[in-house]
Amino acid sequence: MLPVLLLHSTQLDAAQGAKGQVLYRYTDRQGILVLNEMVPPEYVAGGYEILNLSGRVLEVVPPQLSPEEYEAQRQQEAQKEADRKLTKRYNSVADIESARKRKLAIVEQDMAIMRSNISSLGRQIAEEEASAARTQRGGREVAPELLQRIVDLRKEVSVLRERLSRRADEAFSINQEFDKAAARYAEIMAKPLSD
C-alpha cells in the first residue's frame, strides 16, 4: 500500500474554504499518494481522484493516454462502430453476397450499354470515313462538316471508353469492398458472445 501524505488540519480548513467541497488525490514523483486542494500541473497527466471532504471518491480522472495508446483506442472504437453498422445492415454472409450481386448488376448493365454505344459509334465512324474516302477517290474535297463529325464521334468514343474504364475500376472496388465485408462479418459471427 502506498503511503499517504495528509495535509495539516489548517491546510485542510483552507482547502474547504477556498475550493468548497472537494480534495484531489494523486501520486507524486516519489510514488507517494498525496491529498491536496489542487493537482499541480505536472501531475495532471498521471491521473487523479476527486474526493469529498469525508474521503469518498466522487470522480476518477484516468491518466492521459500516450499518442500510441490514443491512436490504438481510436482505431478500436472505429472498428467497433464499423462492426456495429455491418451487423445491423446484414443478417448473414448470404445477404452480403446478394447485395454484391445487385450492386454489380447495375454497374455491369451500365457497362454493357456503354460497350453497345461504343460499338454503334464505331460503325458510324467507319461509315463516315468510308464516305470521306469515296469523296476523295472521286477527286472531290471532303466537306469540313463530315470531317468534324468524324472528330466528334471519335471524341465521344474516347469519353465512353474512359467512363467504361472507371466503371470497371468501380466493379473491382465493389468486389473488394464486399469481400472485406463478408470476411469481417464471418469473423464477427465466429467470435464468442462475450466479446
Backbone as JSON Lines, residues from 0, in Angstrom:
{"i":0,"aa":"M","n":[0.84,-1.18,0.0],"ca":[0.0,0.0,0.0],"c":[0.89,1.24,0.0]}
{"i":1,"aa":"L","n":[0.5,2.25,-0.78],"ca":[1.29,3.46,-0.88],"c":[1.07,4.34,0.35]}
{"i":2,"aa":"P","n":[2.14,5.02,0.82],"ca":[1.97,5.92,1.95],"c":[1.15,7.13,1.51]}
{"i":3,"aa":"V","n":[0.36,7.66,2.4],"ca":[-0.48,8.81,2.11],"c":[0.05,10.01,2.88]}
{"i":4,"aa":"L","n":[0.26,11.11,2.18],"ca":[0.72,12.34,2.81],"c":[-0.52,13.2,3.05]}
{"i":5,"aa":"L","n":[-0.85,13.43,4.3],"ca":[-2.03,14.21,4.63],"c":[-1.64,15.66,4.9]}
{"i":6,"aa":"L","n":[-2.56,16.54,4.6],"ca":[-2.33,17.95,4.86],"c":[-2.62,18.24,6.34]}
{"i":7,"aa":"H","n":[-1.99,19.26,6.84],"ca":[-2.29,19.69,8.21],"c":[-3.73,20.16,8.26]}
{"i":8,"aa":"S","n":[-4.34,20.12,9.42],"ca":[-5.74,20.49,9.55],"c":[-5.99,21.95,9.14]}
{"i":9,"aa":"T","n":[-4.98,22.83,9.35],"ca":[-5.16,24.22,8.94],"c":[-5.21,24.31,7.41]}
{"i":10,"aa":"Q","n":[-4.38,23.47,6.76],"ca":[-4.41,23.45,5.3],"c":[-5.73,22.87,4.8]}
{"i":11,"aa":"L","n":[-6.24,21.85,5.49],"ca":[-7.49,21.23,5.12],"c":[-8.63,22.24,5.24]}
{"i":12,"aa":"D","n":[-8.61,23.02,6.32],"ca":[-9.63,24.05,6.51],"c":[-9.54,25.09,5.39]}
{"i":13,"aa":"A","n":[-8.32,25.44,4.99],"ca":[-8.14,26.4,3.91],"c":[-8.66,25.84,2.6]}
{"i":14,"aa":"A","n":[-8.43,24.53,2.39],"ca":[-8.91,23.87,1.17],"c":[-10.42,23.91,1.13]}
{"i":15,"aa":"Q","n":[-11.05,23.66,2.27],"ca":[-12.52,23.68,2.31],"c":[-13.04,25.08,1.99]}
{"i":16,"aa":"G","n":[-12.38,26.06,2.52],"ca":[-12.83,27.44,2.29],"c":[-12.55,27.89,0.87]}
{"i":17,"aa":"A","n":[-11.38,27.54,0.34],"ca":[-11.0,28.02,-0.98],"c":[-11.72,27.27,-2.1]}
{"i":18,"aa":"K","n":[-11.79,25.98,-2.0],"ca":[-12.33,25.18,-3.09],"c":[-13.75,24.71,-2.83]}
{"i":19,"aa":"G","n":[-14.18,24.75,-1.62],"ca":[-15.53,24.31,-1.34],"c":[-15.55,22.9,-0.79]}
{"i":20,"aa":"Q","n":[-16.0,21.96,-1.6],"ca":[-16.32,20.64,-1.08],"c":[-15.42,19.5,-1.55]}
{"i":21,"aa":"V","n":[-14.31,19.75,-2.24],"ca":[-13.52,18.64,-2.78],"c":[-12.03,18.75,-2.48]}
{"i":22,"aa":"L","n":[-11.4,17.56,-2.52],"ca":[-9.95,17.43,-2.43],"c":[-9.5,16.55,-3.59]}
{"i":23,"aa":"Y","n":[-8.22,16.61,-3.89],"ca":[-7.68,15.84,-5.0],"c":[-6.62,14.88,-4.48]}
{"i":24,"aa":"R","n":[-6.62,13.64,-5.0],"ca":[-5.62,12.65,-4.59],"c":[-4.88,12.22,-5.85]}
{"i":25,"aa":"Y","n":[-3.55,12.3,-5.78],"ca":[-2.7,11.93,-6.91],"c":[-1.41,11.34,-6.36]}
{"i":26,"aa":"T","n":[-0.62,10.74,-7.24],"ca":[0.66,10.15,-6.84],"c":[1.78,11.06,-7.33]}
{"i":27,"aa":"D","n":[2.71,11.4,-6.41],"ca":[3.81,12.29,-6.81],"c":[4.97,11.49,-7.4]}
{"i":28,"aa":"R","n":[6.07,12.16,-7.7],"ca":[7.22,11.52,-8.36],"c":[7.85,10.41,-7.52]}
{"i":29,"aa":"Q","n":[7.74,10.52,-6.2],"ca":[8.32,9.51,-5.32],"c":[7.36,8.33,-5.11]}
{"i":30,"aa":"G","n":[6.21,8.36,-5.76],"ca":[5.25,7.29,-5.61],"c":[4.38,7.42,-4.37]}
{"i":31,"aa":"I","n":[4.4,8.59,-3.76],"ca":[3.61,8.83,-2.55],"c":[2.25,9.36,-2.94]}
{"i":32,"aa":"L","n":[1.21,8.81,-2.36],"ca":[-0.15,9.26,-2.6],"c":[-0.36,10.56,-1.83]}
{"i":33,"aa":"V","n":[-0.75,11.63,-2.55],"ca":[-0.89,12.96,-1.96],"c":[-2.35,13.39,-2.01]}
{"i":34,"aa":"L","n":[-2.8,14.01,-0.91],"ca":[-4.13,14.57,-0.84],"c":[-3.95,16.09,-0.75]}
{"i":35,"aa":"N","n":[-4.58,16.82,-1.71],"ca":[-4.33,18.25,-1.77],"c":[-5.57,18.97,-2.29]}
{"i":36,"aa":"E","n":[-5.59,20.29,-2.16],"ca":[-6.72,21.08,-2.64],"c":[-6.66,21.31,-4.15]}
{"i":37,"aa":"M","n":[-5.52,20.97,-4.77],"ca":[-5.36,21.08,-6.23],"c":[-4.32,20.08,-6.7]}
{"i":38,"aa":"V","n":[-4.36,19.79,-7.98],"ca":[-3.36,18.9,-8.57],"c":[-2.37,19.79,-9.3]}
{"i":39,"aa":"P","n":[-1.08,19.74,-8.92],"ca":[-0.09,20.54,-9.64],"c":[-0.07,20.13,-11.12]}
{"i":40,"aa":"P","n":[0.13,21.07,-12.01],"ca":[0.07,20.79,-13.45],"c":[0.92,19.6,-13.89]}
{"i":41,"aa":"E","n":[2.08,19.41,-13.28],"ca":[2.96,18.31,-13.7],"c":[2.41,16.92,-13.37]}
{"i":42,"aa":"Y","n":[1.38,16.85,-12.51],"ca":[0.81,15.56,-12.13],"c":[-0.54,15.29,-12.79]}
{"i":43,"aa":"V","n":[-1.1,16.26,-13.46],"ca":[-2.43,16.11,-14.06],"c":[-2.45,14.96,-15.07]}
{"i":44,"aa":"A","n":[-1.42,14.86,-15.91],"ca":[-1.39,13.81,-16.94],"c":[-1.36,12.41,-16.34]}
{"i":45,"aa":"G","n":[-0.9,12.29,-15.1],"ca":[-0.82,10.97,-14.45],"c":[-2.14,10.49,-13.9]}
{"i":46,"aa":"G","n":[-3.16,11.32,-13.97],"ca":[-4.47,10.95,-13.45],"c":[-4.59,11.29,-11.98]}
{"i":47,"aa":"Y","n":[-5.82,11.4,-11.49],"ca":[-6.06,11.74,-10.09],"c":[-7.51,11.4,-9.74]}
{"i":48,"aa":"E","n":[-7.8,11.53,-8.46],"ca":[-9.16,11.29,-7.98],"c":[-9.67,12.56,-7.31]}
{"i":49,"aa":"I","n":[-10.97,12.78,-7.43],"ca":[-11.62,13.9,-6.76],"c":[-12.45,13.3,-5.63]}
{"i":50,"aa":"L","n":[-12.2,13.78,-4.41],"ca":[-12.88,13.24,-3.23],"c":[-13.69,14.32,-2.53]}
{"i":51,"aa":"N","n":[-14.75,13.9,-1.82],"ca":[-15.43,14.87,-0.98],"c":[-14.66,14.94,0.34]}
{"i":52,"aa":"L","n":[-15.06,15.8,1.23],"ca":[-14.28,16.02,2.46],"c":[-14.29,14.83,3.4]}
{"i":53,"aa":"S","n":[-15.24,13.93,3.23],"ca":[-15.24,12.74,4.09],"c":[-14.42,11.61,3.47]}
{"i":54,"aa":"G","n":[-13.81,11.86,2.31],"ca":[-12.91,10.88,1.71],"c":[-13.55,9.99,0.66]}
{"i":55,"aa":"R","n":[-14.82,10.22,0.35],"ca":[-15.48,9.39,-0.66],"c":[-15.06,9.87,-2.06]}
{"i":56,"aa":"V","n":[-14.71,8.92,-2.94],"ca":[-14.28,9.26,-4.29],"c":[-15.51,9.68,-5.1]}
{"i":57,"aa":"L","n":[-15.45,10.9,-5.62],"ca":[-16.54,11.42,-6.45],"c":[-16.3,11.16,-7.93]}
{"i":58,"aa":"E","n":[-15.03,11.24,-8.33],"ca":[-14.69,11.06,-9.75],"c":[-13.25,10.6,-9.85]}
{"i":59,"aa":"V","n":[-13.0,9.74,-10.83],"ca":[-11.64,9.3,-11.12],"c":[-11.27,9.83,-12.5]}
{"i":60,"aa":"V","n":[-10.21,10.61,-12.57],"ca":[-9.72,11.12,-13.85],"c":[-8.55,10.23,-14.24]}
{"i":61,"aa":"P","n":[-8.73,9.44,-15.3],"ca":[-7.69,8.48,-15.67],"c":[-6.43,9.17,-16.2]}
{"i":62,"aa":"P","n":[-5.31,8.45,-16.18],"ca":[-4.07,9.02,-16.74],"c":[-4.27,9.33,-18.23]}
{"i":63,"aa":"Q","n":[-3.57,10.34,-18.67],"ca":[-3.62,10.73,-20.08],"c":[-2.97,9.62,-20.92]}
{"i":64,"aa":"L","n":[-3.58,9.3,-22.06],"ca":[-3.04,8.27,-22.94],"c":[-1.86,8.82,-23.74]}
{"i":65,"aa":"S","n":[-0.92,7.93,-24.04],"ca":[0.17,8.32,-24.94],"c":[-0.41,8.43,-26.34]}
{"i":66,"aa":"P","n":[0.28,9.09,-27.27],"ca":[-0.24,9.19,-28.64],"c":[-0.53,7.81,-29.26]}
{"i":67,"aa":"E","n":[0.34,6.84,-28.96],"ca":[0.15,5.5,-29.49],"c":[-1.09,4.84,-28.88]}
{"i":68,"aa":"E","n":[-1.26,5.0,-27.56],"ca":[-2.43,4.42,-26.89],"c":[-3.71,5.09,-27.38]}
{"i":69,"aa":"Y","n":[-3.65,6.41,-27.56],"ca":[-4.82,7.14,-28.05],"c":[-5.21,6.66,-29.44]}
{"i":70,"aa":"E","n":[-4.22,6.51,-30.34],"ca":[-4.49,6.07,-31.71],"c":[-5.04,4.64,-31.71]}
{"i":71,"aa":"A","n":[-4.49,3.78,-30.88],"ca":[-5.0,2.4,-30.79],"c":[-6.44,2.4,-30.3]}
{"i":72,"aa":"Q","n":[-6.74,3.21,-29.31],"ca":[-8.1,3.3,-28.77],"c":[-9.06,3.86,-29.83]}
{"i":73,"aa":"R","n":[-8.61,4.86,-30.57],"ca":[-9.44,5.45,-31.62],"c":[-9.74,4.42,-32.71]}
{"i":74,"aa":"Q","n":[-8.72,3.65,-33.11],"ca":[-8.92,2.63,-34.13],"c":[-9.86,1.52,-33.64]}
{"i":75,"aa":"Q","n":[-9.7,1.15,-32.39],"ca":[-10.56,0.11,-31.82],"c":[-12.02,0.58,-31.79]}
{"i":76,"aa":"E","n":[-12.25,1.83,-31.4],"ca":[-13.6,2.37,-31.37],"c":[-14.18,2.48,-32.77]}
{"i":77,"aa":"A","n":[-13.36,2.89,-33.75],"ca":[-13.81,2.99,-35.13],"c":[-14.19,1.61,-35.67]}
{"i":78,"aa":"Q","n":[-13.39,0.58,-35.31],"ca":[-13.69,-0.78,-35.76],"c":[-14.99,-1.28,-35.14]}
{"i":79,"aa":"K","n":[-15.19,-0.99,-33.86],"ca":[-16.44,-1.4,-33.19],"c":[-17.65,-0.77,-33.86]}
{"i":80,"aa":"E","n":[-17.53,0.51,-34.21],"ca":[-18.63,1.21,-34.88],"c":[-18.88,0.63,-36.26]}
{"i":81,"aa":"A","n":[-17.81,0.35,-37.0],"ca":[-17.95,-0.25,-38.34],"c":[-18.59,-1.64,-38.22]}
{"i":82,"aa":"D","n":[-18.19,-2.41,-37.21],"ca":[-18.77,-3.75,-36.99],"c":[-20.25,-3.64,-36.64]}
{"i":83,"aa":"R","n":[-20.59,-2.65,-35.82],"ca":[-21.99,-2.46,-35.43],"c":[-22.84,-2.16,-36.67]}
{"i":84,"aa":"K","n":[-22.34,-1.28,-37.53],"ca":[-23.07,-0.93,-38.75],"c":[-23.2,-2.14,-39.68]}
{"i":85,"aa":"L","n":[-22.12,-2.91,-39.8],"ca":[-22.13,-4.09,-40.66],"c":[-23.16,-5.12,-40.2]}
{"i":86,"aa":"T","n":[-23.19,-5.4,-38.9],"ca":[-24.13,-6.41,-38.39],"c":[-25.56,-5.89,-38.37]}
{"i":87,"aa":"K","n":[-25.72,-4.58,-38.35],"ca":[-27.07,-4.01,-38.41],"c":[-27.6,-4.06,-39.85]}
{"i":88,"aa":"R","n":[-26.7,-3.87,-40.81],"ca":[-27.09,-3.81,-42.22],"c":[-27.36,-5.19,-42.82]}
{"i":89,"aa":"Y","n":[-26.6,-6.19,-42.41],"ca":[-26.72,-7.52,-43.0],"c":[-27.04,-8.56,-41.92]}
{"i":90,"aa":"N","n":[-27.83,-9.56,-42.31],"ca":[-28.19,-10.64,-41.39],"c":[-27.33,-11.88,-41.57]}
{"i":91,"aa":"S","n":[-26.61,-11.95,-42.69],"ca":[-25.77,-13.12,-42.96],"c":[-24.79,-12.79,-44.08]}
{"i":92,"aa":"V","n":[-23.84,-13.7,-44.29],"ca":[-22.9,-13.55,-45.41],"c":[-23.67,-13.65,-46.72]}
{"i":93,"aa":"A","n":[-24.74,-14.47,-46.74],"ca":[-25.58,-14.59,-47.94],"c":[-26.22,-13.24,-48.29]}
{"i":94,"aa":"D","n":[-26.62,-12.47,-47.27],"ca":[-27.17,-11.12,-47.52],"c":[-26.11,-10.23,-48.17]}
{"i":95,"aa":"I","n":[-24.89,-10.35,-47.72],"ca":[-23.79,-9.55,-48.27],"c":[-23.56,-9.92,-49.74]}
{"i":96,"aa":"E","n":[-23.57,-11.23,-50.02],"ca":[-23.37,-11.69,-51.4],"c":[-24.52,-11.23,-52.31]}
{"i":97,"aa":"S","n":[-25.73,-11.23,-51.78],"ca":[-26.89,-10.77,-52.54],"c":[-26.77,-9.28,-52.86]}
{"i":98,"aa":"A","n":[-26.34,-8.5,-51.87],"ca":[-26.14,-7.06,-52.09],"c":[-25.04,-6.82,-53.12]}
{"i":99,"aa":"R","n":[-23.98,-7.64,-53.07],"ca":[-22.89,-7.52,-54.05],"c":[-23.45,-7.73,-55.46]}
{"i":100,"aa":"K","n":[-24.23,-8.79,-55.63],"ca":[-24.77,-9.11,-56.96],"c":[-25.65,-7.99,-57.49]}
{"i":101,"aa":"R","n":[-26.49,-7.42,-56.61],"ca":[-27.35,-6.31,-57.04],"c":[-26.53,-5.1,-57.48]}
{"i":102,"aa":"K","n":[-25.53,-4.77,-56.68],"ca":[-24.71,-3.59,-56.99],"c":[-23.9,-3.81,-58.27]}
{"i":103,"aa":"L","n":[-23.34,-5.0,-58.41],"ca":[-22.55,-5.3,-59.61],"c":[-23.44,-5.37,-60.85]}
{"i":104,"aa":"A","n":[-24.68,-5.84,-60.69],"ca":[-25.6,-5.92,-61.83],"c":[-25.85,-4.54,-62.42]}
{"i":105,"aa":"I","n":[-25.99,-3.54,-61.56],"ca":[-26.21,-2.16,-62.03],"c":[-24.99,-1.68,-62.8]}
{"i":106,"aa":"V","n":[-23.81,-1.93,-62.26],"ca":[-22.57,-1.5,-62.92],"c":[-22.39,-2.24,-64.24]}
{"i":107,"aa":"E","n":[-22.63,-3.55,-64.24],"ca":[-22.48,-4.36,-65.45],"c":[-23.46,-3.91,-66.53]}
{"i":108,"aa":"Q","n":[-24.69,-3.58,-66.12],"ca":[-25.68,-3.12,-67.08],"c":[-25.22,-1.8,-67.71]}
{"i":109,"aa":"D","n":[-24.73,-0.9,-66.89],"ca":[-24.22,0.37,-67.39],"c":[-23.04,0.14,-68.35]}
{"i":110,"aa":"M","n":[-22.16,-0.77,-67.99],"ca":[-21.01,-1.08,-68.84],"c":[-21.45,-1.68,-70.17]}
{"i":111,"aa":"A","n":[-22.48,-2.54,-70.13],"ca":[-22.99,-3.16,-71.37],"c":[-23.56,-2.09,-72.29]}
{"i":112,"aa":"I","n":[-24.27,-1.12,-71.72],"ca":[-24.82,-0.02,-72.53],"c":[-23.69,0.78,-73.16]}
{"i":113,"aa":"M","n":[-22.64,1.06,-72.36],"ca":[-21.5,1.82,-72.9],"c":[-20.8,1.04,-74.01]}
{"i":114,"aa":"R","n":[-20.63,-0.27,-73.83],"ca":[-19.98,-1.08,-74.88],"c":[-20.82,-1.05,-76.16]}
{"i":115,"aa":"S","n":[-22.13,-1.15,-75.99],"ca":[-23.02,-1.1,-77.15],"c":[-22.91,0.25,-77.86]}
{"i":116,"aa":"N","n":[-22.87,1.33,-77.07],"ca":[-22.74,2.67,-77.65],"c":[-21.4,2.84,-78.37]}
{"i":117,"aa":"I","n":[-20.34,2.3,-77.77],"ca":[-19.02,2.37,-78.42],"c":[-19.04,1.63,-79.74]}
{"i":118,"aa":"S","n":[-19.69,0.46,-79.75],"ca":[-19.78,-0.33,-80.97],"c":[-20.57,0.42,-82.04]}
{"i":119,"aa":"S","n":[-21.69,1.0,-81.64],"ca":[-22.53,1.76,-82.57],"c":[-21.78,2.96,-83.13]}
{"i":120,"aa":"L","n":[-21.08,3.67,-82.24],"ca":[-20.29,4.82,-82.69],"c":[-19.16,4.38,-83.63]}
{"i":121,"aa":"G","n":[-18.58,3.21,-83.33],"ca":[-17.53,2.68,-84.21],"c":[-18.05,2.45,-85.62]}
{"i":122,"aa":"R","n":[-19.3,1.92,-85.71],"ca":[-19.9,1.7,-87.03],"c":[-20.15,3.04,-87.73]}
{"i":123,"aa":"Q","n":[-20.62,4.03,-86.97],"ca":[-20.86,5.36,-87.55],"c":[-19.56,5.97,-88.07]}
{"i":124,"aa":"I","n":[-18.5,5.81,-87.27],"ca":[-17.19,6.35,-87.69],"c":[-16.75,5.67,-88.98]}
{"i":125,"aa":"A","n":[-16.9,4.33,-89.03],"ca":[-16.49,3.58,-90.23],"c":[-17.29,4.06,-91.45]}
{"i":126,"aa":"E","n":[-18.6,4.29,-91.27],"ca":[-19.44,4.76,-92.39],"c":[-19.01,6.15,-92.84]}
{"i":127,"aa":"E","n":[-18.76,7.05,-91.88],"ca":[-18.35,8.42,-92.22],"c":[-16.99,8.42,-92.9]}
{"i":128,"aa":"E","n":[-16.07,7.59,-92.4],"ca":[-14.73,7.52,-93.02],"c":[-14.82,6.93,-94.43]}
{"i":129,"aa":"A","n":[-15.7,5.92,-94.6],"ca":[-15.89,5.34,-95.95],"c":[-16.45,6.38,-96.9]}
{"i":130,"aa":"S","n":[-17.39,7.18,-96.42],"ca":[-17.96,8.25,-97.24],"c":[-16.89,9.27,-97.62]}
{"i":131,"aa":"A","n":[-16.05,9.64,-96.62],"ca":[-14.97,10.6,-96.89],"c":[-13.98,10.01,-97.89]}
{"i":132,"aa":"A","n":[-13.69,8.71,-97.77],"ca":[-12.74,8.07,-98.68],"c":[-13.3,8.04,-100.1]}
{"i":133,"aa":"R","n":[-14.6,7.75,-100.26],"ca":[-15.23,7.74,-101.6],"c":[-15.14,9.12,-102.24]}
{"i":134,"aa":"T","n":[-15.4,10.14,-101.39],"ca":[-15.34,11.51,-101.89],"c":[-13.94,11.84,-102.39]}
{"i":135,"aa":"Q","n":[-12.92,11.45,-101.62],"ca":[-11.52,11.72,-102.01],"c":[-11.16,10.94,-103.27]}
{"i":136,"aa":"R","n":[-11.6,9.67,-103.34],"ca":[-11.29,8.88,-104.54],"c":[-11.97,9.47,-105.78]}
{"i":137,"aa":"G","n":[-13.08,10.11,-105.57],"ca":[-13.77,10.75,-106.69],"c":[-13.14,12.08,-107.07]}
{"i":138,"aa":"G","n":[-12.07,12.45,-106.37],"ca":[-11.35,13.66,-106.72],"c":[-11.97,14.92,-106.14]}
{"i":139,"aa":"R","n":[-12.91,14.75,-105.25],"ca":[-13.53,15.92,-104.63],"c":[-12.98,16.13,-103.23]}
{"i":140,"aa":"E","n":[-13.18,17.32,-102.74],"ca":[-12.73,17.65,-101.38],"c":[-13.81,17.23,-100.39]}
{"i":141,"aa":"V","n":[-13.35,16.64,-99.27],"ca":[-14.27,16.18,-98.23],"c":[-14.82,17.4,-97.49]}
{"i":142,"aa":"A","n":[-16.15,17.39,-97.28],"ca":[-16.79,18.51,-96.59],"c":[-16.26,18.65,-95.16]}
{"i":143,"aa":"P","n":[-15.96,19.88,-94.71],"ca":[-15.46,20.09,-93.35],"c":[-16.42,19.55,-92.29]}
{"i":144,"aa":"E","n":[-17.74,19.63,-92.58],"ca":[-18.72,19.12,-91.62],"c":[-18.55,17.62,-91.4]}
{"i":145,"aa":"L","n":[-18.25,16.89,-92.48],"ca":[-18.06,15.44,-92.38],"c":[-16.81,15.13,-91.55]}
{"i":146,"aa":"L","n":[-15.75,15.87,-91.81],"ca":[-14.51,15.66,-91.05],"c":[-14.74,15.98,-89.56]}
{"i":147,"aa":"Q","n":[-15.51,17.06,-89.3],"ca":[-15.8,17.43,-87.92],"c":[-16.65,16.37,-87.22]}
{"i":148,"aa":"R","n":[-17.61,15.78,-87.98],"ca":[-18.44,14.7,-87.4],"c":[-17.58,13.53,-86.98]}
{"i":149,"aa":"I","n":[-16.6,13.19,-87.82],"ca":[-15.7,12.06,-87.51],"c":[-14.91,12.37,-86.25]}
{"i":150,"aa":"V","n":[-14.39,13.6,-86.16],"ca":[-13.63,14.03,-84.96],"c":[-14.52,13.96,-83.72]}
{"i":151,"aa":"D","n":[-15.74,14.46,-83.84],"ca":[-16.68,14.46,-82.7],"c":[-17.03,13.04,-82.28]}
{"i":152,"aa":"L","n":[-17.26,12.17,-83.24],"ca":[-17.59,10.76,-82.93],"c":[-16.42,10.08,-82.21]}
{"i":153,"aa":"R","n":[-15.21,10.35,-82.65],"ca":[-14.02,9.76,-82.0],"c":[-13.88,10.27,-80.57]}
{"i":154,"aa":"K","n":[-14.16,11.56,-80.37],"ca":[-14.11,12.12,-79.0],"c":[-15.15,11.43,-78.11]}
{"i":155,"aa":"E","n":[-16.33,11.22,-78.69],"ca":[-17.4,10.57,-77.93],"c":[-16.98,9.15,-77.54]}
{"i":156,"aa":"V","n":[-16.36,8.45,-78.47],"ca":[-15.87,7.09,-78.18],"c":[-14.81,7.14,-77.08]}
{"i":157,"aa":"S","n":[-13.92,8.12,-77.17],"ca":[-12.87,8.26,-76.16],"c":[-13.47,8.51,-74.77]}
{"i":158,"aa":"V","n":[-14.48,9.39,-74.7],"ca":[-15.15,9.68,-73.43],"c":[-15.82,8.42,-72.89]}
{"i":159,"aa":"L","n":[-16.5,7.69,-73.77],"ca":[-17.18,6.45,-73.34],"c":[-16.17,5.4,-72.84]}
{"i":160,"aa":"R","n":[-15.05,5.29,-73.52],"ca":[-14.02,4.32,-73.08],"c":[-13.47,4.69,-71.71]}
{"i":161,"aa":"E","n":[-13.3,5.99,-71.49],"ca":[-12.82,6.46,-70.18],"c":[-13.86,6.13,-69.11]}
{"i":162,"aa":"R","n":[-15.13,6.4,-69.39],"ca":[-16.2,6.07,-68.43],"c":[-16.29,4.57,-68.2]}
{"i":163,"aa":"L","n":[-16.12,3.8,-69.27],"ca":[-16.15,2.34,-69.16],"c":[-15.02,1.85,-68.26]}
{"i":164,"aa":"S","n":[-13.84,2.44,-68.42],"ca":[-12.69,2.08,-67.59],"c":[-12.96,2.41,-66.12]}
{"i":165,"aa":"R","n":[-13.56,3.58,-65.86],"ca":[-13.89,3.96,-64.48],"c":[-14.91,3.01,-63.87]}
{"i":166,"aa":"R","n":[-15.89,2.6,-64.68],"ca":[-16.91,1.66,-64.18],"c":[-16.28,0.29,-63.9]}
{"i":167,"aa":"A","n":[-15.32,-0.13,-64.73],"ca":[-14.63,-1.4,-64.48],"c":[-13.84,-1.32,-63.17]}
{"i":168,"aa":"D","n":[-13.2,-0.17,-62.93],"ca":[-12.49,0.04,-61.66],"c":[-13.48,0.01,-60.5]}
{"i":169,"aa":"E","n":[-14.66,0.6,-60.72],"ca":[-15.68,0.62,-59.68],"c":[-16.14,-0.81,-59.36]}
{"i":170,"aa":"A","n":[-16.32,-1.62,-60.4],"ca":[-16.72,-3.02,-60.19],"c":[-15.66,-3.75,-59.36]}
{"i":171,"aa":"F","n":[-14.4,-3.5,-59.66],"ca":[-13.31,-4.12,-58.9],"c":[-13.37,-3.68,-57.45]}
{"i":172,"aa":"S","n":[-13.58,-2.36,-57.23],"ca":[-13.67,-1.84,-55.86],"c":[-14.86,-2.42,-55.11]}
{"i":173,"aa":"I","n":[-15.98,-2.56,-55.81],"ca":[-17.18,-3.15,-55.19],"c":[-16.87,-4.56,-54.72]}
{"i":174,"aa":"N","n":[-16.21,-5.33,-55.58],"ca":[-15.85,-6.7,-55.19],"c":[-14.94,-6.72,-53.98]}
{"i":175,"aa":"Q","n":[-13.96,-5.83,-53.95],"ca":[-13.05,-5.77,-52.8],"c":[-13.8,-5.39,-51.53]}
{"i":176,"aa":"E","n":[-14.67,-4.39,-51.65],"ca":[-15.44,-3.92,-50.5],"c":[-16.32,-5.05,-49.94]}
{"i":177,"aa":"F","n":[-16.99,-5.78,-50.82],"ca":[-17.86,-6.85,-50.35],"c":[-17.07,-8.07,-49.87]}
{"i":178,"aa":"D","n":[-15.88,-8.3,-50.45],"ca":[-15.01,-9.38,-49.94],"c":[-14.64,-9.09,-48.49]}
{"i":179,"aa":"K","n":[-14.25,-7.83,-48.23],"ca":[-13.88,-7.43,-46.87],"c":[-15.07,-7.54,-45.92]}
{"i":180,"aa":"A","n":[-16.23,-7.06,-46.39],"ca":[-17.44,-7.09,-45.56],"c":[-17.81,-8.53,-45.2]}
{"i":181,"aa":"A","n":[-17.77,-9.41,-46.18],"ca":[-18.13,-10.81,-45.93],"c":[-17.14,-11.46,-44.97]}
{"i":182,"aa":"A","n":[-15.85,-11.2,-45.17],"ca":[-14.83,-11.79,-44.3],"c":[-14.97,-11.26,-42.87]}
{"i":183,"aa":"R","n":[-15.19,-9.95,-42.74],"ca":[-15.33,-9.37,-41.4],"c":[-16.61,-9.86,-40.72]}
{"i":184,"aa":"Y","n":[-17.69,-9.98,-41.48],"ca":[-18.96,-10.46,-40.91],"c":[-18.77,-11.88,-40.37]}
{"i":185,"aa":"A","n":[-18.13,-12.72,-41.17],"ca":[-17.88,-14.1,-40.74],"c":[-17.0,-14.11,-39.49]}
{"i":186,"aa":"E","n":[-16.01,-13.23,-39.43],"ca":[-15.12,-13.13,-38.27],"c":[-15.9,-12.7,-37.03]}
{"i":187,"aa":"I","n":[-16.77,-11.71,-37.19],"ca":[-17.58,-11.22,-36.05],"c":[-18.49,-12.33,-35.54]}
{"i":188,"aa":"M","n":[-19.14,-13.03,-36.45],"ca":[-20.08,-14.08,-36.07],"c":[-19.38,-15.29,-35.43]}
{"i":189,"aa":"A","n":[-18.09,-15.46,-35.74],"ca":[-17.34,-16.57,-35.17],"c":[-16.86,-16.29,-33.75]}
{"i":190,"aa":"K","n":[-16.88,-14.98,-33.35],"ca":[-16.41,-14.62,-32.0],"c":[-17.41,-15.07,-30.96]}
{"i":191,"aa":"P","n":[-16.92,-15.43,-29.75],"ca":[-17.83,-15.75,-28.67],"c":[-18.67,-14.51,-28.31]}
{"i":192,"aa":"L","n":[-19.85,-14.72,-27.79],"ca":[-20.77,-13.62,-27.46],"c":[-20.22,-12.68,-26.42]}
{"i":193,"aa":"S","n":[-19.27,-13.13,-25.6],"ca":[-18.73,-12.28,-24.52],"c":[-17.9,-11.14,-25.04]}
{"i":194,"aa":"D","n":[-17.41,-11.2,-26.32],"ca":[-16.57,-10.13,-26.88],"c":[-17.33,-8.86,-27.1]}
